[in-house]
């Protein structure tokens, strides 16, 4: 029997690994550096390892608790891919008091 796989990310190594979705609560360690990896979700597509700006933006998204999980209607939805998009949404969150995790999910930064 084949098991569904999901992605786990090691931010310091800038690496992503697909692993079986058997016991999601189990702590996964990076094969390269042995640090704890972050569960990114089954719809995660990693940026290229040499794209440092994309990995920095991804680290903000993952550390805010936002994953790339499939829903019943498709993929995970829009996520910021550049530092500029992250900075715009974090400035909006500071200005309005909206939680950062919610502000990062806006496709366009709301006016005001």
Rosetta blueprint (number, residue, H / E / L):
1 X L
2 X L
3 X L
4 X L
5 X E
6 X E
7 X E
8 X E
9 X E
10 X E
11 X L
12 X L
13 X L
14 X L
15 X E
16 X E
17 X E
18 X E
19 X E
20 X E
21 X L
22 X L
23 X L
24 X L
25 X L
26 X L
27 X L
28 X L
29 X E
30 X L
31 X L
32 X L
33 X L
34 X L
35 X L
36 X E
37 X L
38 X E
39 X E
40 X E
41 X E
42 X L
43 X L
44 X L
45 X L
46 X L
47 X L
48 X L
49 X L
50 X L
51 X L
52 X H
53 X H
54 X H
55 X H
56 X H
57 X H
58 X H
59 X H
60 X H
61 X H
62 X H
63 X H
64 X L
65 X L
66 X L
67 X L
68 X L
69 X L
70 X L
71 X E
72 X L
73 X L
74 X E
75 X L
76 X L
77 X L
78 X L
79 X L
80 X L
81 X L
82 X L
83 X H
84 X H
85 X H
86 X H
87 X H
88 X H
89 X H
90 X H
91 X H
92 X H
93 X H
94 X H
95 X H
96 X H
97 X L
98 X L
99 X L
100 X H
101 X H
102 X H
103 X H
104 X L
105 X L
106 X L
107 X L
108 X L
109 X L
110 X L
111 X L
112 X L
